[in-house]
Amino acid sequence: MEIGIDSFASNLLDNGTGTTISGVEAMGQLLDRIEHADQVGLDVFGIGEHHRSEYLDSAPAVILAAAAARTKQIRLTSAVTVLSAADPVRVFQEYATLDLISQGRAEMVVGRGSSIEAFPLFGFDLNDYDALFAEKLDLLLNIRDNEHVKWSGDFRPALTGQGIYPRPVQKPLPIWLGVGGTPASFARAGSLGLPLMVAIIGGDTHRFRPLVDLYRKAGLQAGYAPEQLIVGLHSLGYVAETTREAVEETFPGYARTFNKRAQERGGAPVTRAMFDAQLGPLGALLVGNPEEVAAKIQRHNKALGGISRVTFQLDIATLPHAKLMQTINLLGTRVAPLLR
């Protein structure tokens, strides 16, 4: 099982202390964390995509290219590329270039995106949310498979055989489909034979098993072998030497982040009881000491019928850089060996 980290390149206050982190400082710390993840033997580091003031990840390929120059082994991926609001030609060119810089370590996780700010920013109609993604995913896969592309669609000018360059080191360049809880998204990933990255940020992880089964069934019906139908799990997490330390350090920032989202989207505020419920054996949060977190991942692995990759979203709790570096060390030296 591969173990990794996903980041939104957070530019938030330092764990609620009121100490502002500049963009320069935050980006430098992020690159240090990616380099450290490589040094302790983690398998993958992903950068998300947002277009909001509290995050610095609006151009993830640029961040990953900087990280590629400072790392040797770790795979570098988007997490996720908001493909609905992007040009697939440029996306492919960016990650093919990253693949060259990293000597074959680039990947993409593409999705529709849970945040909608990219749609008006780039002039797209949110009513076309799914149609945009379906068409652009079709084009992206066409580009991946063909150097010269003939293609037409509804939202982008046609391609009439133009060459798309550069070509990546990896053939094919790995493209995962990032999904939330929509059955059609799971079925689509299976029918295309794409690796599946399931984002589970709340609730009980085992409840996603029917959707994962739908993915595998769709893939088998489309003619793909079982070993091609790879499932990854993305969850919120934080690891410390003791579970008490991990829980008490996570909750304040977790509550601030989700309460802000609740205000924006009209949801209920987060309570400590709600948070604690996610810490139980079946809950989605991967928060605790190394042994407890590894055991929980093993339970999730069994519940979902086998997973190949787990990535930790560490930014939600808005913890300081030193704490995140300690967590990365524990993930690489204690959690990963238990799962491998």
C-alpha positions in Angstrom: 0.0 0.0 0.0 1.3 3.5 -0.9 1.2 6.2 1.7 1.2 9.9 0.8 0.1 13.4 1.6 -2.2 16.0 -0.1 -1.9 19.7 0.4 -3.8 22.8 -0.5 -0.8 25.0 0.0 -2.5 26.6 2.9 -1.8 30.3 3.6 -3.8 30.5 6.8 -2.9 31.9 10.2 -0.5 29.8 12.2 -2.9 27.4 14.1 -5.1 30.3 15.1 -2.4 32.2 17.0 -2.9 35.3 14.9 0.6 35.0 13.4 0.3 35.7 9.7 2.3 33.5 7.3 3.4 35.3 4.2 3.0 33.6 0.8 6.7 33.4 0.4 7.1 31.7 3.8 4.2 29.4 3.3 5.4 28.2 -0.1 9.0 27.7 1.2 7.6 25.6 4.1 5.5 23.5 1.7 8.5 22.7 -0.5 10.4 21.7 2.7 7.6 19.3 3.6 7.5 17.7 0.2 11.3 17.3 0.3 11.0 15.8 3.8 8.3 13.4 2.7 10.6 12.2 0.0 13.5 11.7 2.4 11.4 9.6 4.9 10.2 7.3 2.1 6.6 8.4 1.5 5.2 7.4 -1.9 3.3 10.3 -3.2 2.6 14.0 -2.6 -0.4 15.8 -4.1 -1.2 19.5 -4.5 -4.8 20.5 -4.9 -6.3 23.3 -6.9 -8.2 26.3 -5.5 -8.7 29.9 -6.4 -9.2 31.3 -2.9 -7.2 33.7 -0.8 -6.4 31.2 1.9 -4.7 28.8 -0.5 -1.7 29.1 -2.8 -2.5 26.2 -5.1 -4.0 27.9 -8.1 -1.1 26.6 -10.2 -0.3 23.2 -8.8 1.9 22.0 -11.7 4.3 24.9 -10.9 4.6 23.9 -7.3 5.1 20.3 -8.2 7.8 21.2 -10.7 9.7 23.1 -8.0 9.3 20.1 -5.8 10.6 17.8 -8.5 13.9 19.6 -8.5 14.3 18.9 -4.8 13.2 15.3 -4.6 14.3 11.9 -6.0 11.8 9.2 -5.5 8.4 10.5 -4.4 5.6 10.6 -7.0 4.1 14.1 -7.6 0.4 14.5 -8.5 -2.4 17.0 -8.6 -5.1 16.5 -6.0 -7.3 17.3 -7.8 -7.1 19.2 -11.2 -10.4 20.9 -11.7 -10.7 19.7 -15.3 -14.1 21.1 -15.9 -12.7 24.6 -15.8 -9.4 23.9 -17.5 -8.1 23.3 -21.1 -7.1 19.6 -21.4 -4.4 20.5 -23.9 -2.7 22.8 -21.4 -3.2 20.4 -18.5 -1.6 17.6 -20.4 1.3 19.8 -21.5 1.9 21.0 -17.9 2.0 17.5 -16.5 3.9 16.0 -19.4 6.5 18.7 -18.7 6.4 17.8 -15.0 7.0 14.2 -16.0 10.1 15.2 -17.9 11.5 17.3 -15.0 10.8 14.6 -12.5 12.1 11.8 -14.7 8.8 9.9 -14.8 7.2 10.7 -11.4 4.2 12.8 -12.5 0.6 11.9 -12.1 -2.8 13.6 -12.3 -5.9 13.2 -10.2 -8.7 14.9 -12.2 -12.2 15.8 -11.0 -15.1 18.2 -11.2 -14.1 20.0 -8.1 -16.0 20.5 -4.9 -15.3 24.3 -4.9 -17.0 26.3 -7.7 -15.0 29.5 -7.8 -13.0 28.3 -10.9 -16.2 28.3 -13.1 -17.0 32.1 -13.1 -13.3 32.9 -12.9 -12.6 31.2 -16.3 -15.9 32.0 -17.9 -17.7 28.7 -17.6 -21.4 28.1 -16.7 -21.9 26.1 -13.6 -25.0 24.6 -15.2 -22.7 22.7 -17.5 -20.8 21.2 -14.5 -21.0 17.5 -15.5 -21.1 18.0 -19.3 -17.9 20.0 -19.2 -16.1 17.4 -17.2 -17.2 14.5 -19.4 -16.1 16.2 -22.6 -12.8 17.4 -21.2 -12.0 14.1 -19.7 -12.6 12.5 -23.1 -10.2 15.0 -24.7 -7.6 14.5 -22.1 -7.5 10.8 -22.5 -7.4 11.2 -26.3 -4.4 13.4 -25.9 -2.7 11.0 -23.6 -3.1 8.2 -26.1 -2.4 10.1 -29.3 0.4 12.5 -30.3 -1.8 13.9 -33.1 -5.4 14.5 -32.1 -8.6 14.7 -34.1 -11.4 15.6 -31.8 -14.5 17.8 -31.6 -16.9 18.8 -28.8 -19.3 21.4 -27.6 -17.2 23.5 -25.3 -13.9 23.8 -27.1 -12.7 24.4 -30.7 -12.0 21.1 -32.6 -8.6 19.6 -33.0 -7.9 18.5 -36.6 -4.7 16.5 -36.1 -2.5 19.0 -34.3 0.5 17.5 -32.4 0.3 17.9 -28.6 3.8 18.3 -27.0 5.8 17.5 -25.1 5.2 13.8 -24.6 5.8 12.4 -21.1 8.3 9.8 -20.0 5.6 7.5 -18.8 3.4 5.7 -21.3 0.7 6.2 -20.4 0.9 9.2 -18.0 -1.1 8.1 -14.9 -4.5 9.8 -14.7 -6.7 9.0 -11.7 -10.3 10.0 -11.4 -11.1 11.9 -8.1 -14.6 11.3 -6.8 -16.8 12.2 -3.9 -20.1 10.4 -3.4 -21.8 10.5 -6.8 -22.6 7.0 -8.2 -22.2 8.1 -11.8 -18.7 9.3 -11.1 -17.7 5.9 -9.7 -19.3 4.1 -12.7 -17.6 6.4 -15.1 -14.1 5.7 -13.6 -14.7 2.0 -13.9 -16.0 2.1 -17.5 -12.9 4.0 -18.5 -10.5 1.7 -16.5 -9.1 4.7 -14.6 -7.6 4.4 -11.1 -10.1 5.8 -8.5 -9.3 8.2 -5.7 -12.1 8.4 -3.2 -12.3 11.5 -1.0 -13.9 10.6 2.3 -13.9 13.5 4.7 -16.8 12.6 6.9 -19.1 9.8 7.9 -18.2 6.1 8.1 -15.8 4.9 5.5 -17.4 1.5 5.1 -20.5 3.2 3.7 -18.6 3.8 0.5 -18.3 0.1 -0.2 -21.3 -0.1 -2.5 -19.9 2.8 -4.6 -16.5 1.1 -4.8 -18.2 -2.1 -5.8 -20.1 -0.2 -8.6 -16.7 1.1 -9.8 -15.3 -2.4 -10.0 -18.4 -3.9 -11.6 -18.4 -1.2 -14.3 -14.7 -1.8 -15.0 -15.2 -5.5 -15.3 -18.1 -5.1 -17.6 -16.0 -2.7 -19.8 -13.4 -5.5 -20.1 -10.7 -4.3 -17.7 -8.9 -6.8 -15.5 -9.4 -6.6 -11.7 -5.8 -5.6 -11.2 -6.4 -2.5 -13.4 -9.2 -1.2 -11.2 -7.1 0.5 -8.5 -8.7 2.3 -5.5 -7.1 5.0 -3.4 -8.5 6.7 -0.3 -8.1 10.4 0.6 -8.9 11.4 4.1 -8.3 14.1 6.7 -5.6 13.1 9.1 -2.9 14.0 11.6 -0.4 11.7 13.5 1.3 12.5 16.7 3.2 10.5 19.3 0.1 10.0 21.4 -3.6 10.0 20.4 -4.5 12.6 22.9 -1.9 15.0 21.5 -3.1 14.3 17.9 -6.8 14.9 18.8 -6.3 18.0 20.9 -4.0 19.6 18.3 -6.3 18.8 15.4 -9.7 19.9 16.7 -9.4 23.7 17.0 -8.2 24.2 13.4 -10.6 21.5 12.1 -13.5 23.3 13.7 -12.4 26.7 12.4 -12.1 25.4 8.8 -15.4 23.6 8.7 -17.3 26.3 10.5 -16.1 28.7 7.9 -17.4 26.4 5.2 -20.7 26.0 7.0 -21.1 29.7 7.0 -20.4 29.9 3.3 -22.7 27.0 2.3 -25.3 27.1 5.0 -24.3 24.0 6.9 -24.5 23.2 10.6 -21.5 24.3 12.8 -19.0 21.7 14.0 -19.2 20.5 17.5 -16.7 18.5 19.6 -19.2 15.6 19.7 -19.3 15.6 15.9 -15.6 15.6 15.7 -15.2 12.8 18.3 -17.6 10.6 16.4 -15.3 10.7 13.4 -12.4 9.4 15.5 -14.1 6.1 16.2 -13.1 2.8 14.6 -15.3 3.4 11.5 -15.1 7.2 11.2 -13.2 8.8 8.4 -10.7 10.9 10.3 -7.2 9.4 10.4 -6.1 11.1 13.6 -4.1 9.4 16.4 -0.8 7.8 17.2 1.0 5.8 14.5 -0.2 2.4 15.5 -3.8 3.4 15.9 -3.8 5.2 12.5 -2.2 2.2 10.8 -4.8 -0.1 12.3 -7.6 2.2 11.2 -6.3 2.2 7.6 -6.2 -1.6 7.7 -9.9 -1.6 8.7 -10.7 0.8 5.9 -8.7 -1.4 3.5 -10.8 -4.4 4.4 -14.1 -2.5 4.4 -13.5 -1.1 0.9 -12.4 -4.5 -0.5 -8.8 -3.5 -0.9 -7.1 -0.1 -1.4 -3.7 0.6 -3.0 -3.0 4.2 -1.8 -3.9 6.3 1.2 -3.3 10.1 1.2 -3.5 12.3 4.2 -5.0 15.8 4.0 -3.0 17.6 6.7 -4.0 21.3 6.0 -7.5 21.3 7.4 -6.3 21.6 11.1 -4.0 24.6 10.1 -1.2 23.3 12.2 2.3 25.0 12.2 5.0 23.8 9.9 7.0 22.1 12.7 4.1 20.0 13.7 3.5 19.0 10.1 7.1 18.0 9.7 6.8 15.8 12.7 3.7 14.1 11.3 5.5 13.5 8.0 8.3 11.8 9.9 5.9 9.6 11.8 4.0 8.7 8.6 7.2 7.7 6.8 9.0 5.9 9.7 6.2 4.3 11.6 2.9 4.3 9.8 4.1 3.3 6.3 6.2 0.3 7.5 3.2 -1.1 9.3 1.0 -0.9 6.2 3.7 -2.3 3.8 
